[in-house]
């Protein structure tokens, strides 16, 4: 579709939405705990262990937040695809009488 001076490849935009959705799912499945579990076991009961656990929780929350943001980007791409496709269909219906259709 052409929007003003910009051509929009809605098929590519739809593929992007799908790829972002897949990436979001993969990111959300990342388990950060194993990377920290072994080290934390040697620190049990210390102040360092508590700080380490808090840091691990922050990293896990950060990974989840990234997954969530990627999912939102996927939703935006999907919404834009639909919007451009709807506009293209509307434009065709408006132009059809002028083209004898």
BELGI-V874300 format. One line per field, one symbol per residue. ss: DSSP state (H for helix, E for strand, L for the rest). phi: phi as a letter, one per 30 degrees, with the letter a starting at -180 (. if undefined). A space follows every 50 residues. Layout:
ss->???
phi->???
This chain:
ss->LEELLEELLHHHHHHHHHHHHHHHHHHHLLLLHHHHHHHHHLLLLLHHHH HHHHHHHHHHHHHHHHHHHHHHHHHHHHHHHHHHHHHHHHHHHHHHHHHL L
phi->.cciccdcddddddddedddddddddddddcdeedcedddddceicdddd ddddddddddddddddedddddddddddddeddddddddddddddeddci c
